[in-house]
């Protein structure tokens, strides 16, 4: 996929149509060229070093998620899910925080809040079951 994207940019730079067979190794992209540069605005020239607009990506992701039935799910939610799954598997909080660019204290506070809710629910069920077993003798 990356090689195809590079070839597409080389063809764009050299003005070579897609259906023409040429040796693209002679076409050098600019030193600062991005793999996935941003699209130019109306009236602007194409800039190989212009980053994509992150909000445009997020909007595209959200539309796709909505179409699949995940209404309101945003790309950023994957970050929290990723962190939670790592913490659930025992990865140290400082490692997870560093990986996602978060402060370890913030990550731990958010994770503890989530776990507290789960633990509280579990504890209530355990207490009710213990009381019931004591009363009913089961």
C-alpha positions in Angstrom: 0.0 0.0 0.0 2.8 2.4 0.9 4.7 1.7 -2.4 1.5 2.3 -4.3 1.0 5.6 -2.5 4.6 6.6 -3.2 4.1 5.7 -6.9 0.9 7.8 -7.0 2.8 10.8 -5.6 5.7 10.3 -8.0 3.3 10.3 -10.9 1.6 13.4 -9.6 5.0 15.2 -9.3 6.2 14.2 -12.7 2.8 14.7 -14.4 2.7 11.0 -15.6 -0.8 9.6 -16.2 -1.7 6.4 -14.3 -2.0 4.2 -17.5 1.6 5.0 -18.8 4.3 2.5 -18.0 7.5 4.3 -16.8 10.4 3.7 -14.5 9.4 5.8 -11.5 12.8 5.3 -9.7 14.0 8.4 -11.6 11.3 10.6 -10.0 12.5 12.0 -6.7 10.0 13.2 -4.2 10.9 16.4 -2.2 13.0 15.7 0.9 10.2 16.8 3.2 7.4 14.9 1.3 4.8 13.2 3.5 3.5 9.7 2.7 -0.1 11.0 3.0 0.0 14.7 2.3 -3.1 16.9 2.7 -5.3 17.8 -0.2 -4.9 21.4 -1.4 -7.7 23.9 -0.8 -9.4 25.4 -3.8 -7.0 27.6 -5.7 -3.9 26.2 -3.9 -1.0 24.3 -5.4 -0.4 20.7 -4.2 2.2 20.7 -1.4 3.8 17.4 -0.7 4.8 18.6 2.8 1.3 19.7 3.9 -0.1 17.5 6.7 -3.7 16.3 6.4 -6.3 18.0 8.5 -6.9 15.8 11.5 -10.5 17.0 11.9 -11.3 15.9 8.4 -10.0 12.4 9.2 -12.1 12.3 12.4 -15.2 13.3 10.5 -14.6 10.7 7.9 -14.1 8.0 10.6 -17.2 9.1 12.4 -19.3 8.9 9.3 -18.0 5.4 8.6 -18.6 4.3 12.2 -22.2 5.7 12.1 -22.8 3.8 8.8 -21.7 0.6 10.5 -24.0 1.2 13.4 -21.5 2.6 15.9 -23.3 5.9 16.2 -21.3 8.6 18.0 -18.1 6.5 18.1 -15.1 8.7 17.4 -11.5 7.7 16.4 -10.2 9.2 19.7 -12.2 6.6 21.6 -9.8 4.0 20.3 -7.1 5.7 22.3 -8.9 5.1 25.6 -9.9 1.6 24.7 -6.3 0.8 23.8 -5.0 2.1 27.1 -7.7 0.3 29.1 -7.0 -3.0 27.4 -3.3 -2.7 28.1 -3.9 -1.8 31.8 -6.3 -4.7 32.1 -3.6 -7.0 30.9 -1.2 -5.7 33.5 1.0 -3.3 31.5 2.4 -0.8 34.0 0.5 2.6 34.0 3.6 4.6 33.3 4.3 2.5 30.2 0.7 2.9 28.9 0.7 6.6 29.7 4.0 7.1 27.8 2.7 5.1 24.8 -0.5 7.2 24.4 1.2 10.5 25.3 -0.7 10.9 28.6 0.4 11.8 32.2 0.6 8.7 34.3 -1.4 10.3 37.1 -4.2 11.2 34.8 -4.3 7.8 33.2 -4.3 6.1 36.6 -7.1 8.3 37.9 -9.3 7.6 34.8 -8.6 3.9 35.0 -9.2 3.7 38.7 -12.5 5.5 38.3 -13.6 2.9 35.7 -12.4 0.0 37.8 -14.0 1.4 41.0 -17.4 1.3 39.2 -16.8 -2.3 38.1 -15.6 -3.3 41.6 -18.5 -1.6 43.4 -21.0 -3.4 41.2 -19.2 -6.7 41.8 -18.9 -6.1 45.5 -22.7 -5.3 45.8 -23.5 -8.6 44.0 -21.2 -10.5 46.3 -22.7 -9.0 49.5 -26.2 -9.7 48.3 -25.3 -13.2 47.4 -23.7 -13.7 50.8 -26.7 -12.3 52.7 -29.1 -14.5 50.6 -27.0 -17.6 51.3 -27.0 -16.8 55.0 -30.7 -16.2 55.2 -31.7 -19.1 52.9 -29.0 -21.4 54.2 -27.7 -22.2 50.7 
